[in-house]
Amino acid sequence: MTFNNLSNEPRTITCKITGKVEYYTGATRTQFMFLTHEVALEPLESKQEVITVTADEYKNIIIGQSFLCFLVYGFINETTMSLSAMESIHLGTPQLLLEVSKLSQVGKDMFATVGFTNTVGYDLTEVTVRMEGMNLFPVKTKKYSIIQRGSKIKWIESFKPQLTGTMTLVACLDCATLRNVYGHLDITIQPENN
């Protein structure tokens, strides 16, 4: 947060800071943080204050939402004036990587690989990964009881394309504490060599 004292007098600002989980629509869910912070500013001084928020503070209540909303209400003690600011932050999700074997031809064995690295800072439990390729193979599912933080998973499935053309391979990872992790890959299947 950046505070600017535009007056020729010292100012003290008392801030109330609230952190909430927010839906993509902007509606807020559960409050996970409320604190009071005081900032003293000299005349014409600008000061930046950092409030650290760790994943441990919101990870158990975020439940599939990927936005945090912070509301700051400030009260200037010397003048009784107030100010407020709000900021929504989108939390990025780790990537789900997809790749296929180089030979993409009708009737030939191919391999699809899904890779994931848990970079969220906590263990993921009861994880389901799904992979599907329309006109390539039906939905396939793999379950993991735990993916520890910092660890990687790699899942390989074989299939034999039956049709030519551009197909899309799709994969998604589902877990109660991490949502919206997916990946897709377009594959061009060549005709069979006679």
N, C-alpha and C positions, 0 to 999 in steps of 0.2 A: 504494500500500500504506500502511496506517495502522498505526503501532507505538505501543503504550501501555506505559509503564513504571509498573506499579502498586506498585513497591517504593519504599522510602525511600533506596535506594542507586542510584548510577549503573550503567547496564547498557550493554553492547556486544553487538549481535546480528550474527552473520555469517550471511548468507542465501545459499542456492544457489537460483537461479531457472531453471526449465526451461520452455521453450515448445515445444509440439508441436501438430501438426495433428491434429484429432480427427474421427472419423466421427460421424454422427448417432446411432449406437448407443452412443457413449461410448468405443469402442475407439480408442486413439491410433495415429497413423501415424508420420510422420517428425518427428524433433526438429529444430527450426530455431534454437533459442537455448539457451545455457547460460551463465550468468554468476554471478559472486560479487559480493555487495554488502554493505557493512558500514554499520550504523547505530549511532550513539552516542546514548544517551538519558540525560538528567539524571533525578534522582528525580522521580517522578510526572509526567514529561513525556510528551506525546503528539506524535508527529511523522508527517507524511505524506511519503512518498517516491514520486517518479514515475520509472518506467522507461519510456522511449519505445521502441515497437516500430513499425517502418515496414513497409509492404507489401513493400518490396524484400527484407526478411528472409525472407518466407514465400511470396511469390507464385509462385515456380517449383516449389514442392513441394505447394501446396495442392490442385491438380488436382481440382477439382470439389467439394471438401469446403468447408463454410462455417462450420466451428467451429475455434477455437483454444483450447487448454487450457494454462493456466499453473499450475505447481506451485511453491510456495515452501516451502523447508525452512529453518527458522531455528534457530540454535544460540546460546543465551545464554552467552557466554564465562565470565562470573563464576560461574555456578551449574551449568553443564553440562546445564541443562534444554534441551529442544528443543520446537519447535512446527512445525506445517505447515498450509498452506492451499492450496486448489485452486479455480480459477475457470475455467469454460468461457464463452467469448464467441462469440456468433453474429454472423457477419459478414453484414451486409445486402447485398443485391445491387441493382444499378440496376433501375429499372422498364422494362418493355416496354409502351409505350402503344399502345392500339388505339382507332381511331375509324372510324365509317362515315358516308357521306353521309346527309343528313337524310331524303331520300325513301326509305322502305322499303316497297316495293310489288312484288307479283308481276309479273314481266314488264318491270320498269323497270330501267334500268342503275343500278348502285350502285358505290360505291368504298370499299374497305377500305384503311386506312392504318395501317402499323406504324411507330412512332417509337422511337428509342433514343438516349440520350446516354451516352457512355462516361465515367463518373465514377470509375472504379476506380483511376486514378492511373498506369496504364501502358497501352501499346498492346495491342490484342487482334488476334491474327493467326488466319488460317484460320477465319473465322466463318461459320456457317451459320444463316440465319433461315428458319423455316418458318411458314406460315400456312395455316389450314384452317377451313372452316365446314361442319359436317355439314349436309347437305341444301342447302348454299349453293354450295360449290365444293370440288373435291378439294385435296389438299395441294399447295401451291406453295412452291418453294424459291428462295432467293436467297443467293448466296455473296459474301463480302467477304474479300479477301486481308488487309486491315488496316483496323481502326477505331482511329484514333489517339486517345490520351487527350484528353478534353475535346471531342471532335468528336461530331457527330450524324449519324444516318442516318435516311432517310425512304423508305419503300417503299409504293407505291400499286398496288393490283390492282383491276381492274374485274370485276364479276360481275352476273348477272341472276337473281334469285331465282325459283324455279318453284313453291314451296310457301308457304302461309301458316302463321303461328304464330310461336312464340318459338324462335329458333335461337341457337346459341352460336358465336362466332368465337373461335378460339384461335390464339395465336402463341407461338413459343419461339425463343430464341437459344442456340446451342450453340457453345462454344469450349473448347479444352483448359484454359485458365486461368480460365474463368468459367462456372460451371454454374448451373442452377436459375433461369434468367431466362425468365420467361414472363408472359403476360397473357391475359385472356379478356374477352369482351364479349357480353352477351345482346342480341339484336336481335329486335324484333317486326316480322314481315313482314305487311303489310296485304294484303287481297284486291285483285284487279285491279279498276279502275274500268271499268264497261261503258258 
